Amino acid sequence: MKNLRHCFIAFIVVLAAFPAKAQITFTDTLATLQGDLIVHVLGHASVLFEYRGQSIYIDPYNKVHDYTDAVKADLILITHADKDHFDTLAIRKTRHHYSLYAGMRRCPSLFRYGHHHG
């Protein structure tokens, strides 16, 4: 029983230490009457939608996805101000000079990136 308890504690420590590595990522394509909608689940709450030449990111998070060579965003949506949803590094890597941003008013630094709707 003592060994089982140690294994359980070790398992919890590993999960706590590496939460981003356990993320599931995948891409799916949904056919619509006006073209394909490509959905990229990037890990945690991060999603990229590509539709008719437009790219929309939701909560880009640098710890679950490498955005270094990522598609540039036409729109970035931020659901709330927690750092795993409002990641300024991921925003900097995905933004373009014409990107639009939408988020909670609790994300005041979102305004410095350009056009904001919130």
ZAMAR-230047 format. One record per atom (N, C-alpha, C, O): residue in three letters; y, z, x. Coordinates in steps of 0.02 Angstrom, whole numbers, plus 50000, padded with zeros to 5 digits. Each point is the difference from the previous one (the first is absolute). Layout:
N
alaYZX;...
end
This chain:
118
met499405000050041;met500605000049959;met500635000050043;met500504996949982;lys499475006750075;lys500575000350044;lys500154993150029;lys500594998150006;asn498894998150013;asn500104993250026;asn500314995549948;asn500434995850015;leu499355004949923;leu500284996049946;leu500755001549991;leu500404995449989;arg499785010950015;arg500715001949994;arg500404997050058;arg500564997649989;his499185002650072;his500354997150057;his500084992449991;his500524997250016;cys498974999549960;cys500044992849988;cys500534998449947;cys500384995350007;phe499635008849941;phe500504998949947;phe500705001050027;phe500454996049985;ile499665009250055;ile500665001250029;ile500194994350047;ile500574997749999;ala498964999950042;ala500144994450045;ala500184993749960;ala500454996350018;phe499195002649927;phe500144994349957;phe500715000349972;phe500364995050000;ile499855010849976;ile500675000949973;ile500524998950054;ile500524996949987;val499365005750073;val500474999150056;val500074992550017;val500564997650010;val498894998849992;val500034992850015;val500394996349945;val500424995850016;leu499455005849922;leu500374996749945;leu500745001550005;leu500424995549989;ala499755010650026;ala500715001950005;ala500344996750060;ala500594998249997;ala499045000950057;ala500294997250061;ala500094992549997;ala500444997250032;phe499144999449929;phe500024992749999;phe500034997249929;phe499584995849983;pro500885006449976;pro500014997649930;pro500154992649995;pro499734996749955;ala500685000750088;ala500194992949995;ala499424995450017;ala499974994449975;lys499575007850067;lys499444995750020;lys499494999049944;lys499604995350003;ala500405009049948;ala499514999649946;ala500244995649942;ala499684999949948;gln500864996650062;gln500294996049946;gln499604993649989;gln499744997050047;ile500215001049891;ile499674993749982;ile500544994649994;ile500515001049967;thr499374993450066;thr500464994349995;thr499614994049976;thr499424999050017;phe500914996849944;phe499694993949977;phe500534995349972;phe500575002049987;thr499244991850004;thr500434994949971;thr499624996849942;thr499404998850004;asp500965000049943;asp499714996749941;asp500504994849975;asp500605000850009;thr499154994049962;thr500424994749972;thr499884999649925;thr499434999449977;leu501115000849987;leu499974999449927;leu500334993449980;leu500584998850015;ala499054997149950;ala500264993649977;ala500455001149939;ala499805003449953;thr500804993750048;thr500445000349942;thr500174992849981;thr499854995350037;leu500465003849906;leu500194993349978;leu500524996850046;leu500074993950002;gln500305010250035;gln500534997450043;gln499845000750074;gln500454999450042;gly498945001849975;gly499805000550070;gly499645006550014;gly499985004549958;asp499734995850100;asp499615005950019;asp500445005950018;asp500524999250031;leu499275006749948;leu500305006350021;leu499515003150050;leu499435001549983;ile500804999350078;ile499595002950052;ile500205007350008;ile500585001650011;val498925002849983;val500115007250004;val499665002550063;val499404999450008;his501005003550036;his499745003050062;his500075007649993;his500565002650000;val498895000949995;val500015007350001;val499965002050074;val499504998750033;leu501045004449992;leu500075001150071;leu499815007050022;leu500005001550060;gly499835002849894;gly499825006950015;gly500485004949968;gly500584998449990;his499175007549995;his500385005249966;his500304997049936;his499634997749957;ala501035002450036;ala500324997149941;ala500344993450016;ala500374997349959;ser499515000050100;ser500344993950022;ser499664993749973;ser499404999150008;val501004996849961;val499754993849970;val500504994450015;val500605001250000;leu499144992850012;leu500414994150008;leu499784995049948;leu499414998349996;phe501074999349964;phe499874994749952;phe500334993650026;phe500585000150021;glu499054994449978;glu500284993550018;glu499914995349941;glu499454999149975;tyr501114998150003;tyr499984995749940;tyr500554994850006;tyr500595001650005;arg499204992149993;arg500464994450000;arg500535000450056;arg500594998949989;gly499185002850071;gly500445000250057;gly500415006450007;gly500415000650045;gln499485004249911;gln500365006450003;gln499535005550022;gln499404999949984;ser500865004950054;ser499615005650025;ser500315006649977;ser500595001250011;ile499005002949957;ile500245006449974;ile499555005550028;ile499405000149990;tyr500925004550047;tyr499655005850027;tyr500135006149956;tyr500555000949975;ile498935003150015;ile500075006549968;ile499795005250050;ile499445000050025;asp501025004649990;asp499875005650045;asp499674998150066;asp499465002650016;pro500854992950022;pro499694998450065;pro499975006250044;pro500495003750006;tyr498934997550024;tyr499885006050039;tyr499684998150067;tyr499434997650002;asn500935003650051;asn499814997850067;asn499365003250026;asn499684997250044;lys500135008649930;lys499405003450026;lys499354997349972;lys499465001750025;val500574994149924;val499394997149973;val499964992550010;val499484996949987;his501075000150037;his500004992750009;his500494998350056;his500545003050004;asp499294992250037;asp500444997650054;asp500444994449972;asp499754994649984;tyr500895006750010;tyr500474995249971;tyr500364995850053;tyr500494996549985;thr499275003850078;thr500354996550054;thr500104992649986;thr500554997550008;asp498944999049971;asp500054992949985;asp499934998749925;asp499764994749979;ala500455010049981;ala499914999549927;ala500474994949969;ala500524998250027;val499274999449916;val500424995649959;val500645003849984;val499985006049984;lys500594990750020;lys500645003249985;lys500085000749925;lys499784995849961;ala500545009650019;ala500065001849930;ala500594996749966;ala500554999450028;asp499334998349911;asp500564998049956;asp500235006149962;asp500605000749984;leu498945003850001;leu500155006149963;leu499565005650026;leu499404999050011;ile500905006950000;ile499625006050019;ile500135005249947;ile500575001849986;leu498895000749984;leu500045005249949;leu499765006650030;leu499465000350030;ile500935005049963;ile499835006650025;ile499935004649939;ile500475000849962;thr498935002150030;thr499885004049940;thr500285007050003;thr500205002749949;his499825000350111;his500315006650007;his500135001450074;his499804996150044;ala500535009549970;ala500285001350066;ala499525003250050;ala500215001250057;asp499175000149926;asp499535002750050;asp499914994950056;asp500014994049989;lys499905008550073;lys499984995650058;lys499424995049999;lys500044994850033;asp499435006649929;asp499454995249996;asp500134994649947;asp499584995649990;his500995004749978;his500204994849952;his500674997050021;his500134994149986;phe500295009850045;phe500664997850024;phe500005000350076;phe500285004550030;asp499394990650001;asp499904999650072;asp500524995150028;asp499924994049993;thr500595008750040;thr500554995750024;thr499764995250055;thr500284994550006;leu499235007450034;leu499744995450051;leu499674994049967;leu500124994350020;ala499475006949930;ala499674994449964;ala500524995649965;ala499924993949997;ile500605009249976;ile500534996149967;ile500354995650051;ile500124994149987;arg500045008650072;arg500324996050051;arg499574994150022;arg500264994550014;lys499085006549989;lys499554994650021;lys499894994749947;lys499834994350017;thr500265007349920;thr499874995249947;thr500634996849972;thr499964995049965;arg500625007950048;arg500624997549970;arg500234993550032;arg499824998350056;his500574998349906;his500344993950022;his500735000849981;his500155004549960;his500294991650066;his500715000949984;his500154999149926;his500515002449976;tyr499064994249987;tyr500114999049928;tyr499565004449956;tyr500004999249939;ser499635005450091;ser499565004349960;ser500395004349951;ser500555002450015;leu499164998649927;leu500265004649950;leu499585006350002;leu499414999850017;tyr500895005949964;tyr499665006450001;tyr500105003449933;tyr500534999649970;ala498955003750007;ala500065004049939;ala499625006550012;ala499445000050026;gly500885005549956;gly499685006450011;gly500355005649964;gly500494999049963;met499255006850047;met500285006049969;met500675001750032;met500124998550058;arg500315004649904;arg500645002250027;arg499915005350054;arg500465001350039;arg498965001749964;arg499855005050052;arg499874996750068;arg499865003550048;cys500194990049956;cys499914996350063;cys500684997150020;cys500074993950005;pro500445010450008;pro500674997450013;pro500044995450061;pro500424995550001;ser499165005650049;ser500044995750059;ser499754993049985;ser500084995550042;leu499615003449900;leu499804993249981;leu500614995549993;leu499954994050010;phe500625008949972;phe500614996149991;phe500224996550064;phe500304994749997;arg499555008250060;arg500244997150063;arg499654993550017;arg500234996350044;tyr499215002249923;tyr499634994050016;tyr500284993849968;tyr499814994450019;gly500635006249933;gly500284994149968;gly500035000649926;gly500195005349974;his499624989549991;his500034999849927;his499515005049970;his499414999750014;his500845004749945;his499595005349970;his500084999949925;his500544999249974;his498915001749992;his500005000849928;his499585006149984;his499415000250015;gly500905005049956;gly499615005949988;gly500275004549948;gly499715005349985;
end
